Amino acid sequence: MTVARHLLRMQDLSAGEMRSLLDLAEAMKRGEDTGAPLAGRCVGLLFNVPSTRTRVSFQVAAAQLGADSFPYGVEELRLANRESVEDTIGVLNRYLDALVVRWYDMNEPGAGHERLRTMAGLATIPVINALDDEEHPCQVLADLLTLRELFGAEAPARRVVYVWSYSPRQKTPGVLHSSLMAAALLGHRVTVAHPPGFAPAERVTRSARAIAARTGADITLSEDLEEAVRGAAAVYTLSWKSPMLTGQDELRARTRLADRWRVTAPLMEQAGREAVFLDCMPTTRGEEVDAEVKDGPRSRIFQQAENRLHTQKALLTQLFDGTLTGDRR
């Protein structure tokens, strides 16, 4: 059986592979011609929850590389009628050249990532995590390209603060977890500002700090919002489900935090005049972030969104051309 290279979590890429991928993404964004390296390929997109940026950027990426793409909702496949994952992947293996999957249910934490691991274990084609309940490596690759564009060679030394912000919806911690692991691998400085009960999953923090001890990264957690953002180069709004609270306890806790825990113009002033605002979206003005910040001159959210296209083009290219060799250096 052919062994495919998958991207399920940030640690599936080495620091060197990330840098190589970002180099290619930069070249593609500059318009350097790479031909059609995926000509004749077929890429499937299997999503059990809706998507705007991920679905459209992958479809456009595939088209620009010469491939066809085919989006599927779970309700459109026999998975919705109890066909097994084994049978589904066994069939898709014979039709597709790669499978991009978004799968999670916030009522079953961890089940989405396990589903992706099962799919990858059965697949002879690359499986790419397009957000589950544990990680979102594709978004974080785009964030890394954005930071490189903003800060150049100084990006590892410029501190990024991830701010837990109120949302009435329970959201996956995927972006946060992948961000911590990428920062650890690349030697970046990050702070996570969170209210009590909403710290990142302890196992993720522990793993990131173990890697940081080798790479020189700085991974800090803080429950003091204003102090955390002071002097930051970038303030990144995120919302994620508490790993400690469940059900109505979690809902009541996040509701109590609504007025204070969001990104506002005064909070951005605490960061400093040069600080930029980042947001992977979707976010609602007046909930996670105020409109004057999201729509203001510090905002780089559409630069981030555009970079999804370029990093995913680079990812697809390197998955098929053998660049991603599995070298863990």
N, C-alpha and C positions, 0 to 999 in steps of 0.2 A: 504494500500500500504506500502511495506517495504521502510524505509527511509535509503538511502545509505549514507555513508561518502565519500565526494569528496575532492580532492585537486586541487583547482582552483587558489589559491593565497597563498602567504606565511603566511598570517594571519589566514588561515584555520588550522594552527598548533599552539599550544601553545609552549612556551619556553620549558616546561617540555616534551612535546611530541617530539619536535625536538631532545632534548638530549637523550631521550629514543631510538629514531630511529637511532641516530648516534652510540649509544652504541651497538645496534644490528648489524648495518653495520660493525662496527669494529670487532665484533665477527665473522661475516660471512667472512670478509676479512682474518682473521686469520685461517680460515678453520674449525671453530667449526661447527660440524654437526647439522643442524637444520632439517634434514629429508627432506620430500617433502610436505610442508604445503599446496601447491596449486595443489596437485595431482588431476587430473580430471577436473581442471578448464580450461576455455578458455578466453584468453585475446585478445581483438581486438585493433589494432593500426590504427587510422584514421588520415591521414596526408594530408593537402592540399598543402604543400610545401615539398621539398626533405629534407632528414635527413640522417646523417651517425651515429653519436654517440648515439642520442636518440633512433632511431629505433633499431639499433643493440643491444645496451645495454638492452633495454626492452625485446627484443626477447630472448637474452641469459639469462637474469634474470628469465623470465617466465620458460624457459626450465630447469634451475638449481633448480627451486622450484617445478618442476613436472608438470607445466602447458603447454598447447599448446598456441601458439600465431599466430595471423593472421593479416598481414599488408594489409591495403587498401588505395589506392589513391582515391581521390574524383572522379576522372574520371572513376574509376572502379565501382562506385555505381550509383544508380539512382538519387542521389543528383545532379549529373552532368546534369540530364535531368528533373530538376524542381520537383523532389519528395521532399516533405516537410521534414523539420527536425523532426517534430512531428511523421511522419510516419516512418522515418528512425530509430529514437531512439526507437519507439514502437516495431519495429521488432528486433533490436539489443538487446533490453532488454530480449527477449525470447531465444536468442542464446548464448549470452556471459555472463561472470561473472564479467568483468571489461572492461572499454573502455579508452584507452590512446589517447588523441587528440592533434594534433598540427594544429592550424588554425589561419592564419592572412593574411592580404593584406595591404601592406604599403600605398596603395592609399585610404584606408578606415580605418584610425586610430580608434581603439576602437571597431570596428565591430567584430573582432575575439574573443575578450573577451566576448562580449555580446552573440556571438554564443555558446561559451562554457557554459556560465551561462544558456542559454536556454536549452542546452542538459542536463546539470546537473539537472535542474528543472523538466525535463521530465523523467529522468532515475531512475530506481530502482536498478541499479548496480553502483559501484563507477566509477566516471569520473575523470581522472587525466590530468591536464594541462601539456602538453609536449612542451609548448611555444606558447604563443599568442602575441598580440600586447600590452599587459600590464605586464605580468609576466612570469617567468620561474622557478617555485619552485624546479623542479627536478634538474636543473643544480646547483642551490644554495645549495641544500642539499649536493651535491658532493663537492662543494667548502668548505662548513663548515667542512666536514670530512677531507679534505686536510689541512685546517688550523689547525685542531685539531692534525693531524699527525705531522705537521711542528713545532707547537709551544706548544703543550700540554696544560696544565692548564693555560698558559699565553696567549692563543689565544685571549681572549676578550680584553686584554690590548695591543696587538700588532696591530699597525695601518695598515690597508689595504687601498691603494689608487687606486681608479677606474679612469683610464685615458681615456677620450674621444679621440679616434684616428681616423685618416682619413680612410675612405673607399669610393670608388665610388658608393657603394650600400647603399641605405637607409635600416637600420636595426632596428628591434624592440628593444625598451628599456626594454624588459622583464627581462633580467638578472640583469640590474641595479636596477630596481624597487624592485625585489624580494630580492636583496642583501641589499638594504636599510632597508627593513622591517625586514629581518632576523637579521641584526645588531642591530636594535632598540629593538627587542624582547629579544635578548640574551645579551644585554649590551656591544656590541663590539664598537671599534673605527674605523670609516671609513671617508675617504675624497673622494669627487668626484671632479676631476680636469676636467674642461670643458671650451671651448672657449665661448665668448659671444653668446647668442642665443641658446645654447645647454645644458642649465641646465636641470636637471630632471624635470618631470612634478611637478608643484608647489603643487598639492594636495597630491602627494606621499611624497614629502619632509616634508610637513606640518604634515601629518599623522605619518611619522617616527619620527619626532622630538617630537610629543606629547607623543608617547610611550617611547621615550628615556628619557623624563623628569621623567618618573616613574622608568625606569630600570637602569639609569646611563650611557646609551650609549652616544657616541659622534658622531654626524652627522654633517660634515663640507662640505661646497661647496667652491671651489676656482677657479678663472680664471687665477691664476699664476701657470703655470705648474711646473716650477722648484721648487718653494717654496712648492708646494703641496706634491711633492714626497720626499722632504728632510727628512731623518730619518725614512722613511717608512719601515715596515717589509716585505711588499709585494706590488708589482706594478702589477695591473691587467688591461690589455688592453681591451677596449670595444668600439664599435661604435654604435651610436643610432641616430635615426631621431630626428631632432629638433622639440620640441613641439610648437615652436613659429613661425617657418618659413615654407613655403609651396612651392611646385612647383619649378620653376626655381630659385627663391630666395634662397631656401634651397640648391639646387645643386651648385649655384655660391658660396655660403658661405662655404660649405664644401671643394670645390675645392681650394679656397684661403687658406685654413688651411692645405693643404696636406703636405707641406714641414716641418712645425714646429710641428704639433700635431700628433706625433707618438712616440712609445717607442723605444729609441735608446740606445746604450751602454753608451754614455755620460749621458743620463738621468738616467740610472740605477746607475751610479756612484754617482749622486746626492742623490739617496736613501741611499746609503751606501754599504759597501762591503758584508754585510750579507743578503741584501734584495734579495728576490726571485721574479721570474717573473711568472705570472699566465695569463691564456688565455683559455676561454671556447671553442674557435675555432668554425667555420672556420675563419682563418685570412690569409692574403696574405703577404708574406715577401716583405718588401719594401713599404708597404702601412700602415697598422696598427702598424707593428713592423718590425724592422730590423732583418735579418736572424741571425746575430751574437748573438742577444738576444734570439730569439725564439729557436734556436738550441744550445744555449750556456749552460754553467754549472749552471747558476742560474734558468734555466727553469724547471718548474714542471708541464708542460702542460699535459704530458701523465699520470702522477699520478692523476691529476684532471679527465682526461678522464676515467681512470680505475675506479675511485670512483663512476662514474655514475652507474656502474653495482652494486656495493655493497649497495649504498644507495637506489637504486630502488628495489633491492631484499628485503631490510628491509621494505621499504614502502609498497610493495605488501603484504608482510607477515603480517604487522600490520593492514593493511586495512581489512584483512580477519579474523584475530584472535581476534579482539575486543580490541586490545591495544589502538588504536586511538579512545578514548571514547568521545572526544569533550570537555574534561576538559580544561577550558581556563586559568588555573593558570600557 
